[in-house]
Amino acid sequence: MLKAIAAIAILLAVGIVGVLVFALTKPDTFRVERSLAVKAPANAVYPLVADFHRWTTWSPYEGRDPAMKRSFGGTAERKGATYA
C-alpha cells in the first residue's frame, strides 16, 4: 500500500514538473484577435460607427443594462467626440 502511494506521488510530481517545463517553452506574451466580415459597403457602415449618438441602433451592449446613463460631448462625430 505504501509503495502504491509513493508511486502515485512520484507520478504526480513528474506530471507537475512536465507541465511546468512545457509552460516554460511558451512565450511570455500573447495576443487575442477577433475579426468580423460585414457584408455592407463602407459608406453604409461608417456613419453608424463614427457618430456615438447612433451606437444605440447597432451596439450589442446597449440592451444589457437598461439603467445605463449615457453622456455625449464635443462634436457629434470625428475628432473631439466623447461618449461616457
C-alpha positions in Angstrom: 0.0 0.0 0.0 2.8 2.4 0.9 4.6 1.6 -2.4 1.5 2.4 -4.3 1.0 5.7 -2.6 4.7 6.5 -3.2 4.4 5.6 -6.9 1.3 7.8 -7.3 3.1 10.7 -5.6 6.1 10.3 -7.9 3.9 10.2 -11.0 2.0 13.2 -9.8 5.3 15.1 -9.2 6.7 14.1 -12.6 3.4 15.3 -14.2 3.6 18.6 -12.5 7.2 19.1 -13.4 6.3 18.1 -17.0 3.6 20.7 -17.2 5.9 23.4 -15.7 8.6 22.6 -18.2 6.1 22.7 -21.0 4.9 26.1 -19.8 8.5 27.4 -19.8 8.7 26.8 -23.5 5.8 29.1 -24.2 6.1 32.8 -24.9 5.6 35.3 -22.1 3.0 37.4 -24.0 0.1 36.5 -26.2 -2.4 38.3 -28.3 -6.1 37.6 -28.9 -7.7 38.8 -32.2 -11.2 38.7 -33.5 -12.4 39.7 -36.9 -15.8 40.0 -38.5 -16.7 40.4 -42.1 -19.5 42.9 -42.6 -21.4 42.4 -45.8 -22.2 46.0 -46.4 -20.4 48.9 -48.1 -18.2 51.1 -46.0 -20.2 54.2 -46.8 -23.3 52.5 -45.1 -21.4 51.3 -42.0 -19.1 54.3 -41.3 -21.8 56.7 -40.3 -23.1 54.3 -37.7 -19.7 53.9 -36.1 -18.5 57.4 -36.4 -21.4 59.1 -34.6 -21.7 58.0 -30.9 -25.4 59.0 -30.9 -26.1 56.2 -33.5 -24.4 53.5 -31.5 -27.7 52.5 -29.8 -29.0 51.2 -33.1 -26.3 48.5 -33.5 -24.3 48.0 -30.3 -25.0 44.6 -28.6 -24.2 46.2 -25.2 -26.9 48.8 -25.3 -29.6 46.5 -24.0 -27.6 44.8 -21.3 -28.2 47.5 -18.7 -31.5 49.3 -19.0 -30.4 51.8 -16.3 -27.3 52.8 -18.1 -26.8 56.5 -18.5 -25.0 58.0 -21.5 -23.4 61.4 -21.9 -22.1 62.8 -25.2 -19.6 65.7 -25.5 -17.6 67.6 -28.0 -18.6 67.4 -31.7 -21.2 65.0 -33.0 -18.6 62.8 -34.7 -15.0 62.5 -35.6 -12.2 64.2 -33.6 -13.3 65.7 -30.3 -16.4 63.5 -29.9 -16.7 61.8 -26.5 -19.0 59.2 -25.1 -19.3 58.1 -21.5 
